[in-house]
Every structure is written in C-alpha cells, then in structure tokens.
Amino acid sequence: MHSLLGRSILSKAPLYMIPNGIDTDSYVPLSKGHCRQLLGIPISSYVLMFASVDLLDQRKGYDRILPAIHSLPEEIKAKIFILTLGSTQENTASFTAPFPSLGLGFVDNDRLKSIAFSAADVFVFPSKADNLPLVLQESMSCGTPMIAYDVGGVSDIVRDGRTGLLANPGDCSSLTLALESLLVNESLRLQMSNNCRSVAIDEFSLDLQADRYSALYSDILAP
C-alpha cells in the first residue's frame, strides 16, 4: 500500500507506514511437547495449522491446503496432523479428511491460541488476497514458522527464508514444495522460529506502534 501510494497522485504528500502491532507478552512461544500433550496431539506428528474466522472462506485459500498435502511424499503424509482455528458449517473431520485433525473452533482466548500456535510445526496461510494479517503476526510472535502465498502485505511478515517460506500465489505445487522443504528440515524450522520471535519483538510490538504514532503526531504538531 505504501508503494502504491508513492506512485499515485498522493505521492507528493508525506507518507508514513505504521504497521499494526501485536501483544508480544500475550502471544509467546511455549513448550511444543507440553502444548501437544494438552491438546492430545501426537508428539511425533508434523502439525500443520490453519486458521480463519470462516474455514471455508474462499479468499483464505482452504481449498489449496489438502491438494498440496496430498502431493507430499508418502513418508511425510503418514505423519501429518492438521490443527484448525475457526468456524465452519462442516465438521473439521470432513474438512481435513483423511488426515487426523483437531478443530478448536472459534477461539478468542490469547493463551489458548498461543498453545495452538506453539503446538504447530508450521502455520499454513494460502490466502489469495490479504493486507497485514493479524493471524500471521500471532503465529510469528509465538515463534511458529509460516508458509503463505506471496500476496498483498503478507511478505512484510512471512520473509522468505527467514520467518517462513513464500509460495507462488494459487500454485498448489509451489505450496507442496514449501511444505516439504520446511517439514523435513528441523534445524531450519528452529532457526525460523527464533527469527519469528525476534522480528515480532523488534518490529511489531504494541509499544513500538504507539511510539511511532506519538512521533508522527509530534512531527505534525511541531510547526
């Protein structure tokens, strides 16, 4: 959006970019093993997490997830477990079949969401269009690497090779490749997890957002 404004008729006006912040004290990395035990998820599984207010929202790309998973090598598919947040008219079992799954429904409790994110190996976000999704900030603050389509402002959070992997928009094979690359590389996931937490604290904390607005107002009022 900032880039587009810079090329518009508003380009001669001062432009400021202040991203929304995330409560990094509420969304924190927790013990993966303990979180899986609490949720009843097998420790040895590859846990893929997906979230949307409406799991069947076409814009959020739920229809890309299962085809991408089905194309994974058999030895990876055998260990897949799908964890979802959000409501749907269908039950989670039919949404994720034939893979074992757990649907937590709509969750507005920060602690429970932190437990869910921490239990996951990867947060999958195949949205077809988006801005600066709060759910990606939550995942990042919990230290959960992300895989997403490179659309809108998603790349501001999912930084390819650093906090996650970006796939070609709408391309299931690209999504499959990203999933395979991250799931088989535990050391890369760990490094990305550390990067996620660092970026959340250094660039997206609520205190930083408030400081940026304060500085902006001070600049405007100074003359």
Long-range contacts (C-beta under 8 A, 24 or more apart in sequence): 1-131, 1-153, 16-212, 16-216, 18-209, 18-212, 18-213, 18-216, 19-132, 19-156, 19-203, 19-204, 19-209, 20-132, 20-134, 20-137, 20-204, 20-209, 21-204, 21-205, 21-206, 21-207, 21-208, 21-209, 21-210, 22-134, 22-137, 22-138, 22-140, 22-141, 22-200, 22-204, 22-205, 22-206, 23-110, 23-141, 23-206, 24-141, 24-200, 24-201, 24-204, 24-205, 24-206, 26-110, 26-111, 26-114, 27-110, 27-113, 27-114, 27-117, 27-137, 27-138, 27-141, 27-142, 27-200, 28-114, 28-141, 28-142, 29-118, 29-142, 29-143, 29-144, 29-193, 29-197, 30-114, 30-115, 30-118, 30-142, 31-118, 32-118, 32-119, 35-115, 35-116, 35-118, 35-119, 36-119, 38-115, 38-119, 39-83, 39-102, 39-115, 39-116, 39-119, 40-102, 41-81, 41-83, 41-102, 41-119, 42-81, 42-100, 44-79, 45-79, 45-80, 45-81, 45-100, 46-76, 46-79, 46-80, 46-81, 46-121, 46-122, 46-183, 47-81, 47-82, 47-83, 47-119, 47-120, 47-121, 47-122, 48-80, 48-81, 48-82, 48-83, 48-120, 48-121, 48-122, 48-124, 48-179, 49-82, 49-83, 49-84, 49-85, 49-116, 49-117, 49-119, 49-120, 49-122, 49-123, 49-124, 49-139, 49-144, 50-82, 50-83, 50-84, 50-85, 50-86, 50-123, 50-124, 50-125, 51-84, 51-85, 51-86, 51-123, 51-135, 52-85, 52-86, 52-135, 53-86, 53-87, 53-106, 54-86, 54-87, 54-88, 55-84, 55-86, 55-87, 55-88, 55-92, 55-95, 56-88, 56-89, 56-90, 56-95, 58-128, 59-127, 59-128, 59-129, 59-130, 60-125, 60-126, 60-127, 60-128, 61-125, 61-126, 61-127, 61-128, 61-149, 62-95, 62-126, 64-126, 64-149, 64-170, 64-172, 64-175, 65-124, 65-126, 65-175, 66-96, 67-172, 68-126, 68-172, 68-173, 68-175, 68-176, 68-179, 69-99, 69-176, 69-179, 71-172, 71-173, 71-176, 72-176, 72-179, 72-180, 72-183, 73-180, 76-179, 76-180, 76-183, 76-184, 83-116, 83-119, 83-120, 85-113, 85-116, 113-138, 114-142, 117-142, 117-143, 117-144, 118-142, 118-143, 118-144, 120-144, 121-145, 121-182, 121-183, 121-189, 122-146, 122-147, 122-164, 122-179, 122-182, 122-183, 122-189, 123-147, 123-164, 124-148, 124-175, 124-179, 125-149, 125-154, 125-158, 126-167, 126-175, 127-151, 127-152, 127-154, 128-169, 128-170, 130-154, 132-156, 132-157, 133-157, 137-200, 137-204, 139-196, 140-196, 140-197, 140-199, 140-200, 140-204, 141-196, 141-197, 141-200, 141-201, 141-204, 142-196, 142-197, 143-193, 143-194, 143-196, 143-197, 144-193, 144-196, 145-182, 145-189, 145-192, 145-193, 145-196, 146-196, 147-175, 147-178, 147-179, 147-182, 149-175, 157-199, 157-204, 159-195, 159-199, 162-192, 162-195, 162-199, 163-192, 163-195, 163-196, 163-199, 164-192, 164-196
